[in-house]
């Protein structure tokens, strides 16, 4: 592990902790800089996400900003998405998965840059 690896992990963790999609940073680093195949990079990202998510849960629970009536349906939807993704993973060529991920990042980035924000 070199300095660039550590920097990528710290940046990904910081961005993840803020809820800004640190997985995108980590996957891009692993695929472009470390030349790790897309599916392996996504697997590493999922493993990396677990401690970040657990830490975020404790922080937000301590601040009392978690709404459990909203969280449960989202968790169930997430689990359904994981099941569907796991099933489709072996049916779709990795080339198309990489293209889908790139399109997803472009769309999310577009919404972040040009989307309307709600006033508090």
Phi, psi and omega in degrees: 000128181251181182299320181296322176299313181296318179298318179296319180294315180296316179297315179298318179295317180296315180292322177296318181297332178273358180075027184256009177088053178296339177298324177298319178297312183294316181295318178298318178297313183295322183280319184271320183271315183268353178057042176268137179303150185307311183295321177294320179298320178293322177296316177298319179299318179296319177294322179294327184291329185303305180294328177295318180293318180297317178298315180298321179299314179297317181296312182289327176294320179297323179278355179059046178245010178269134178249098188294335176293334178270325186294317184301309177299325179293320178297317180296319176295321177297318178295321177296320178295321178296317180298314180295318179296320178296321179293315183284340184306319183270358179259345183248136178296142182299332177299318181286327177297318178297319179293319177298319179295318179297317178297319178300314180297321179294317181294314179297318177298321177297317177296321180294320182281318190247357181288153177281143177255145179278142176278141181288000000 
